[in-house]
Amino acid sequence: MTSVVVTGAGGFIGRRVVCAANSAGYGVTAMVRKPYPDAVHSVIQHDLSLPLDKLPPADWIFHLAGAYAGAGDEELQNADLAMARNVIHCGLAAGIKNWIFASAAEVYGDVHGTATEEAPTEPVIPYGRIKLKVERLLLEKTKDISNCRVVILRIGEVYGSESRLITELTARLKRGFCPWPGTGDVPLSFVHVDDVAQAFSCVVRSAPAGISVYNVADDVPATWLDFSVRVARLLGTRPPVFLPETVVHLYATCGTLACRVTRREPILTAHAVRLITTPKALSNTRLKHELGFEPRYPKYSEGLEEVFRGLSHHS
């Protein structure tokens, strides 16, 4: 039986990855901060930003634990980088040779056209910078391991019924006023969470020895305008109101300062505004050709139909 340790197993993507691993017959050790309700081989409850005593022997580590994409430098340093250091240290001490790191399209920065895995990595927001740092840390620490498979998955904009993207966008559209920075005409690649989970399974089955990098995305890039208007149509609400970026940046900055005083989480940060105004269209050709990846939802519109059918059944 293939054994895997999944960090961030309690998160939106992590839960689907665990489900897919269970379905494939893997022995799953789920690493979580909070109690884990699903059936797995074993559970380790621990805050990974703190030192970890040890990890069980395993064939693979799937490292997904991390902070919100719109977070700032300090939070990401204290979360993502600290967690990566602890997991890598304990994973290597346990003799684990095979690794998948859930990175992100944001490592490319402002993408011109469609990014392949050879595109320059010039991140423009803290989330992209920290993901690139973790990529480099993992590659540095595993470079001398023989017969290993170290795989970086640079994942597009993930959506699903439980995603922060869908829940927050739905809530704002239902309120009747959903401000959006700029025109929304920003090209990017979406990917359904079930297809992200499938990508992990493809890696375990088919990844070659050594270091590999793959983009994880659906087949057809779209824009935030396309996506948000489609969501509004499925909800039967007004579409977002597109405002000048300067206005939204000012709103985000003022809101963040106010939240520091009240010690509440800001609704919108300047980093989040940059996140949704940065082009990040990806090519998934390498993942398809080398590992046999075929997205269940080749277009975001097909995936959204499934998401909202599921939401209507639970409402």
Secondary structure, DSSP 8 states (H G I E B T S, - for coil): --EEEEETTTSHHHHHHHHHHHHTT-EEEEEESS---S--SEEEE--TTS--------SEEEE-----TT--HHHHIIIIIHHHHHHHHHHHHTT--EEEEEEEGGGG-S-SS-B-TTS-----SHHHHHHHHHHHHHHHHHTT-TT-EEEEEEE-EEE-TT-HHHHHHHHHHHHT--EEETTS--EE-EEEHHHHHHHHHHHHHH--SEEEEEEE--SS-EEHHHHHHHHHHHHTS---EEE-HHHHHHHHHHHHHHHHHHT---SS-HHHHHHTTS-B-B--HHHHHHH----S-SSHHHHHHHHHHHHHHH-
